[in-house]
Amino acid sequence: MSNTQRIILTGATGLIGRKLFAALRERGDELVVFSRNPEAARKSLPGAADYVAWQPNKTGSWAAALEGADAIINLAGAPISQGVIGPRWTPSYKEEIRSSRVIGTRGLVQALADVSKRPKVLINASSAGFYGYQGERILDETAPAGNDFLARVCVDWEREAAAAEALGLRVVYIRTGLVLDASGGALGQMMLPFRMRAGGPIMPGTQYYSWIHPTDEAGLFRFALDHEAVTGPINATAPNPEMNRDFSKILGEVLGSPSWLAVPEFSLRLTLGEMADLVIKGQRALPKRAQELGYQFRFTTLRPALQDLLG
Ligand SMILES: NC(=O)c1ccc[n+]([C@@H]2O[C@H](COP(=O)([O-])OP(=O)(O)OC[C@H]3O[C@@H](n4cnc5c(N)ncnc54)[C@H](OP(=O)(O)O)[C@@H]3O)[C@@H](O)[C@H]2O)c1
């Protein structure tokens, strides 16, 4: 198969989307960015073949742009967490998290029904949060879903994407763990106390963080695009998840700042409410399917991954 494809990318302006956009553009793919604000997207991501205004949960003229594309990568969704500075999980914000993914994906798949030359594949974002919080249990793609808020969102989100199978598309769900990114995301938040030499584990410290380097995150999406054997769920997590206490220790060593000031659960619960579960609990997910299918991780252990990103 030729590597050059016309790819629709929703959520391209986000943390994962920006990296994927760059990686796909570098190899010559023709990218069509679907954004709620296409002019801002054009400025922040120059070089796409087109910028299309879309409202994920509403039908509109954007549907015509699906005609003739080879693939869709669907990343869009309201931010799950922006740490202490972001919106709290109020009932209305939880509904936005859910509907931006579930109703948004439904709208995309419904629009595909009217397309005569349909894309061959839909690669839909999902999360290792699919598994909920199952302690030390090793979670490969056969593990059952959890039953907390995020797990239920992921189950519904994947179900909406799966409806594209009936339209003849290959469907892949990328269940991403914690994407390491120093400029934002969870790692950016975790680094703040270390910068003030007040870093430390988040109690209880034994919760697992299933991290992934952005190079492998983009690599797995490309792998899913290019290999027809890839279908269904794929854990996008490095082969060696770390307990929070070890993650904090390695992060402190890489930053040259000690990991000593433990953060108690109750203080996070007070500041973050229900959202605190994201950091107090965690998943021990393993990328079994990706490895079985032959994906070679560039970063398998945390220290080199952090050294690469944080210098
Ligand atoms: N980053 C991680 O560690 C991680 C881990 C697990 C799963 N994921 C999932 O992977 C996907 C991409 O992650 P990310 O970190 O790149 O996300 P992100 O930085 O929050 O960006 C997501 C994009 O979605 C669009 N968006 C924002 N709010 C929206 C809303 N209310 N309705 C519809 N679209 C909205 C925005 O694009 P426009 O403004 O251009 O429309 C935004 O750039 C997300 O769905 C996320 O849940 C991420």
The ligand as a MOL file (V3000), in Angstrom:
LIG
                    3D

  0  0  0     0  0            999 V3000
M  V30 BEGIN CTAB
M  V30 COUNTS 48 52 0 0 0
M  V30 BEGIN ATOM
M  V30 1 N -3.2190 13.3860 26.1800 0
M  V30 2 C -3.3870 12.2430 26.8380 0
M  V30 3 O -2.5520 11.8690 27.7030 0
M  V30 4 C -4.5790 11.3480 26.5010 0
M  V30 5 C -4.7040 10.1460 27.2020 0
M  V30 6 C -5.7680 9.3080 26.9280 0
M  V30 7 C -6.7120 9.6660 25.9700 0
M  V30 8 N -6.5850 10.8470 25.2910 0 CHG=1
M  V30 9 C -7.6350 11.1960 24.3150 0
M  V30 10 O -7.0810 11.4550 23.0540 0
M  V30 11 C -7.7570 12.5490 22.4330 0
M  V30 12 C -6.7400 13.6070 22.0710 0
M  V30 13 O -6.0590 13.9690 23.2700 0
M  V30 14 P -5.3240 15.3680 23.4420 0
M  V30 15 O -4.5940 15.3160 24.7200 0
M  V30 16 O -4.6230 15.7020 22.1880 0 CHG=-1
M  V30 17 O -6.6080 16.3350 23.6170 0
M  V30 18 P -6.6200 17.9220 23.6740 0
M  V30 19 O -5.2420 18.4900 23.6810 0
M  V30 20 O -7.5230 18.2800 24.8050 0
M  V30 21 O -7.2550 18.3220 22.2570 0
M  V30 22 C -8.4500 17.7850 21.7690 0
M  V30 23 C -8.9950 18.6160 20.6180 0
M  V30 24 O -10.4080 18.4130 20.6340 0
M  V30 25 C -11.0860 19.5890 20.2250 0
M  V30 26 N -12.0330 19.9600 21.2970 0
M  V30 27 C -11.7760 20.5800 22.4790 0
M  V30 28 N -12.9170 20.7590 23.1770 0
M  V30 29 C -13.9010 20.2340 22.4010 0
M  V30 30 C -15.3010 20.1270 22.5520 0
M  V30 31 N -15.9460 20.6030 23.6400 0
M  V30 32 N -16.0250 19.5320 21.5600 0
M  V30 33 C -15.3960 19.0530 20.4600 0
M  V30 34 N -14.0720 19.1500 20.2350 0
M  V30 35 C -13.3500 19.7290 21.2160 0
M  V30 36 C -10.0550 20.6860 20.0450 0
M  V30 37 O -9.8580 20.8750 18.6290 0
M  V30 38 P -10.4740 22.1580 17.8290 0
M  V30 39 O -10.4740 23.2990 18.8040 0
M  V30 40 O -9.5220 22.3560 16.6960 0
M  V30 41 O -11.8530 21.7710 17.3940 0
M  V30 42 C -8.8020 20.1200 20.7180 0
M  V30 43 O -7.6320 20.5420 20.1020 0
M  V30 44 C -8.7750 13.0860 23.4270 0
M  V30 45 O -10.0630 12.7120 23.0480 0
M  V30 46 C -8.3590 12.4750 24.7470 0
M  V30 47 O -9.4300 12.1620 25.5890 0
M  V30 48 C -5.5490 11.6900 25.5560 0
M  V30 END ATOM
M  V30 BEGIN BOND
M  V30 1 1 1 2
M  V30 2 2 2 3
M  V30 3 1 2 4
M  V30 4 1 4 5
M  V30 5 2 4 48
M  V30 6 2 5 6
M  V30 7 1 6 7
M  V30 8 2 7 8
M  V30 9 1 8 9
M  V30 10 1 8 48
M  V30 11 1 9 10
M  V30 12 1 9 46
M  V30 13 1 10 11
M  V30 14 1 11 12
M  V30 15 1 11 44
M  V30 16 1 12 13
M  V30 17 1 13 14
M  V30 18 2 14 15
M  V30 19 1 14 16
M  V30 20 1 14 17
M  V30 21 1 17 18
M  V30 22 2 18 19
M  V30 23 1 18 20
M  V30 24 1 18 21
M  V30 25 1 21 22
M  V30 26 1 22 23
M  V30 27 1 23 24
M  V30 28 1 23 42
M  V30 29 1 24 25
M  V30 30 1 25 26
M  V30 31 1 25 36
M  V30 32 1 26 27
M  V30 33 1 26 35
M  V30 34 2 27 28
M  V30 35 1 28 29
M  V30 36 1 29 30
M  V30 37 2 29 35
M  V30 38 1 30 31
M  V30 39 2 30 32
M  V30 40 1 32 33
M  V30 41 2 33 34
M  V30 42 1 34 35
M  V30 43 1 36 37
M  V30 44 1 36 42
M  V30 45 1 37 38
M  V30 46 2 38 39
M  V30 47 1 38 40
M  V30 48 1 38 41
M  V30 49 1 42 43
M  V30 50 1 44 45
M  V30 51 1 44 46
M  V30 52 1 46 47
M  V30 END BOND
M  V30 END CTAB
M  END
